[in-house]
């Protein structure tokens, strides 16, 4: 004799609740996690992107002379304000799309003006 209980007992007219197996619960959990991940990627990318331009930065154009370094340019801009030259070096690199600190003689750089 079988011990399995049918989902619907016609003789009593009742229905017992459906139960998920361990594998079924794992599948439901994975589907929910994938949906949350997809929603996070979609919403996150739209939150990071902006349609407006950022704050304009006051800059001056400098032509690189022999021996000029980014550090010298940054120190010259932070002398009066007492700021950190490392921040200015980073800003110069970003403004000019530089991959490193190597400069070419005659290269024109945008340098932020402290003020």
C-alpha positions in Angstrom: 0.0 0.0 0.0 1.3 3.4 -0.9 1.8 6.1 1.8 1.7 9.0 -0.7 -1.1 11.5 0.0 -2.7 12.9 -3.1 -2.7 16.7 -3.5 -6.5 16.6 -3.8 -8.5 14.2 -1.7 -11.7 13.9 -3.7 -13.5 11.9 -1.0 -13.1 14.7 1.5 -13.2 17.6 -1.0 -10.1 19.2 0.6 -6.8 20.3 -0.9 -3.6 20.1 1.0 -1.0 22.8 0.4 1.7 22.3 -2.1 5.2 21.8 -0.6 8.5 22.5 -2.4 11.4 20.0 -2.2 14.8 21.2 -1.2 15.8 21.4 -4.9 12.6 23.4 -5.6 13.4 25.9 -2.8 16.9 26.3 -4.1 15.6 26.9 -7.7 13.2 29.6 -6.4 16.0 31.2 -4.4 18.3 31.3 -7.4 15.6 32.8 -9.6 14.9 35.6 -7.0 18.7 36.3 -6.7 19.2 36.5 -10.4 16.2 38.9 -10.7 17.6 41.1 -7.9 21.0 41.1 -9.5 19.5 42.1 -12.9 17.4 44.9 -11.3 20.5 46.2 -9.4 22.5 46.3 -12.7 19.8 48.1 -14.6 19.0 50.6 -11.8 22.6 51.1 -10.8 23.8 52.0 -14.3 21.1 54.6 -14.7 21.9 56.1 -11.3 25.6 56.4 -12.1 25.0 58.1 -15.5 24.0 61.7 -15.5 22.7 63.7 -18.4 24.1 67.0 -17.2 27.6 68.2 -17.3 29.7 68.6 -14.1 31.0 71.7 -12.5 33.3 73.6 -14.8 36.9 73.7 -13.6 38.9 76.9 -14.0 42.1 76.0 -15.9 45.1 77.5 -17.5 47.1 76.1 -20.4 50.7 75.3 -19.8 53.3 74.3 -22.4 55.7 71.6 -21.1 59.3 72.8 -21.0 62.4 70.6 -20.6 62.4 69.2 -17.1 58.8 70.1 -16.2 57.0 67.5 -14.1 53.4 67.1 -13.0 54.6 67.5 -9.4 56.2 70.9 -10.1 52.9 72.1 -11.8 50.9 70.8 -8.9 53.1 72.4 -6.3 53.0 75.7 -8.1 49.2 75.6 -8.0 49.0 74.6 -4.3 51.6 77.0 -2.9 49.1 79.8 -2.1 46.3 77.6 -0.9 48.3 75.0 1.0 46.4 72.1 -0.7 47.7 68.7 -1.4 49.8 68.5 -4.6 48.9 64.8 -5.0 45.2 65.8 -5.5 46.3 68.4 -8.2 48.5 65.8 -10.0 45.5 63.5 -10.1 43.3 66.3 -11.4 45.8 67.2 -14.1 46.0 63.6 -15.2 42.2 63.4 -15.4 41.8 66.8 -17.3 44.4 65.8 -19.9 43.6 62.0 -20.2 47.1 61.1 -19.1 48.0 57.5 -18.5 51.0 58.4 -16.3 53.3 61.1 -15.3 55.5 61.1 -18.4 55.3 64.4 -20.3 56.6 65.4 -23.7 58.4 68.7 -24.4 56.0 71.1 -26.1 52.9 69.2 -24.8 50.1 71.5 -23.9 48.4 70.7 -20.6 45.3 72.0 -18.9 46.2 72.8 -15.2 43.5 73.6 -12.7 43.7 77.1 -11.2 43.4 77.2 -7.5 41.3 80.1 -6.3 
